[in-house]
Amino acid sequence: MSITYTNTRLDSVKWFLYRICRNRLYWCLIIAMTAIYTWLSSRGWPPKVVGSNFEKMFLATSFFLIYFTVQWTIALVVGVLFVLCNRSPGFHTQHSLTIAPGGFVEETSVNRTEHKWAGVQKVVKRQKYLMIYIGSNQAHIVPRRAFNNQADWDLFCAECAKFATA
């Protein structure tokens, strides 16, 4: 079964946002920072703040939320700008993807890759994309718009999932 599609810059942005929200290291750092702020606030930090423990905890929590919001916003803006400025000829071009029981072949104007299903880490189906992971942060992204109807989309996704788990 073969399909042809073209990834857009919007696909790149959506892929970036999908990945960053599922980044375990990023969330571990956020949880660690929360624990540190909570511990410091319970010890009377910052020391020049006069008031009850509730007021100190409220101040520490407010500081954390502001810091988290600023950090998250900077990461998203920088990441999205990087994705939009990246002129990757291998991603933003026409792709031809052929799947078979032994593996799949993806071809563009600049490369040709063959993968065996045994090397696929997982296949993730979302409402508008199918992601065939060949690494922890590498995936072939197949947009739903590449298919003429829902039946073709469902069949392609089912075949990929079946081959990947076989």
C-alpha positions in Angstrom: 0.0 0.0 0.0 1.5 3.4 -1.0 0.5 7.0 -0.3 1.9 10.4 -1.2 1.8 13.5 0.9 3.6 16.7 1.6 4.5 17.9 5.1 4.0 21.6 5.8 5.5 24.1 8.3 2.3 23.8 10.4 3.0 20.0 10.6 6.5 20.8 11.9 5.0 23.1 14.6 2.4 20.6 15.6 5.1 17.9 15.9 7.2 20.1 18.0 4.3 20.9 20.4 3.4 17.3 20.5 6.9 16.3 21.5 7.6 19.0 24.1 4.4 18.2 26.0 5.5 14.6 26.3 9.2 15.2 27.2 9.8 13.4 30.4 13.1 15.3 31.2 11.3 18.6 31.0 8.5 17.5 33.3 11.1 16.0 35.8 12.8 19.3 35.9 9.5 21.1 36.6 8.6 18.6 39.3 12.1 19.0 40.9 11.8 22.8 40.9 8.4 22.6 42.5 9.7 20.3 45.2 12.7 22.7 45.8 10.4 25.8 46.0 8.0 24.0 48.3 10.8 22.9 50.6 12.4 26.4 50.6 9.0 28.0 51.4 8.4 25.6 54.3 11.8 26.7 55.7 10.9 30.3 55.7 12.3 31.4 52.3 12.7 34.1 51.2 14.1 35.3 54.6 13.1 39.0 54.3 9.4 38.2 53.9 7.5 39.0 57.0 4.2 37.3 57.5 2.5 34.0 58.3 3.5 30.7 56.8 0.5 30.9 54.5 1.7 34.2 53.1 5.2 32.8 52.6 3.8 29.7 50.8 1.5 31.9 48.7 4.5 34.1 47.7 6.7 31.0 46.8 3.8 29.4 44.9 3.1 32.7 43.0 6.8 33.0 42.1 6.9 29.4 40.9 3.8 29.9 38.7 5.2 33.1 37.2 8.6 31.4 36.6 6.9 28.4 35.1 4.8 30.5 32.8 7.7 32.6 31.6 9.9 29.5 31.1 7.2 27.6 29.2 6.4 30.6 27.0 10.1 31.2 26.1 10.6 27.5 25.3 7.5 27.5 23.1 8.3 30.7 21.3 12.0 29.8 20.7 11.0 26.3 19.6 8.3 27.4 17.2 10.6 30.1 15.7 13.3 27.5 15.3 10.9 25.1 13.6 9.5 27.8 11.3 13.0 29.0 10.3 14.3 25.5 9.7 14.3 24.9 5.9 14.6 21.1 6.1 14.4 19.8 2.5 13.8 16.3 3.7 10.7 17.1 5.8 9.0 19.9 3.8 8.7 18.1 0.5 6.6 15.5 -1.1 6.9 12.0 0.5 6.0 8.6 -0.9 5.5 6.0 1.8 5.0 2.3 0.9 4.2 -0.2 3.5 4.5 -4.0 3.2 4.7 -6.9 5.7 8.5 -6.8 5.7 8.9 -3.1 6.3 8.2 0.3 4.8 10.0 2.6 2.4 9.8 6.4 2.6 11.1 8.4 -0.4 11.5 12.1 -1.0 13.4 14.1 -3.6 16.4 14.1 -1.3 16.5 10.7 0.3 15.2 7.1 0.4 14.9 5.2 3.7 13.9 1.6 4.3 12.9 0.4 7.7 11.9 -3.1 9.0 8.9 -3.2 11.2 11.1 -4.8 14.0 12.9 -1.5 14.2 9.7 0.5 14.8 9.3 1.5 18.4 5.6 2.3 18.2 2.8 3.5 16.0 0.7 6.3 17.3 -2.6 7.3 15.6 -4.0 10.7 16.4 -7.0 12.4 14.9 -5.0 14.1 12.1 -1.7 12.3 12.1 -0.2 8.8 12.1 3.3 8.7 13.7 5.6 5.8 13.0 8.3 6.0 15.5 11.7 4.8 14.4 13.5 6.4 17.5 12.4 8.0 20.7 12.2 11.4 19.1 12.1 10.4 15.4 9.0 9.5 13.5 7.6 9.4 10.1 4.5 11.7 10.3 1.7 10.8 7.9 -1.1 13.4 7.8 -4.7 12.4 7.6 -5.2 14.7 4.6 -3.1 12.3 2.4 -6.1 9.9 2.2 -9.2 10.4 0.1 -11.6 9.0 2.7 -11.9 7.7 6.3 -11.9 4.0 5.2 -8.5 4.4 3.5 -7.1 6.2 6.6 -8.4 3.5 9.0 -7.1 0.7 6.8 -3.6 2.3 6.5 -3.4 2.9 10.3 -4.6 -0.6 11.0 -2.0 -2.2 8.6 0.8 -0.2 10.1 -0.2 -1.1 13.7 -0.5 -4.8 12.7 2.8 -4.9 10.9 4.6 -3.1 13.8 3.3 -5.5 16.5 3.8 -8.7 14.4 
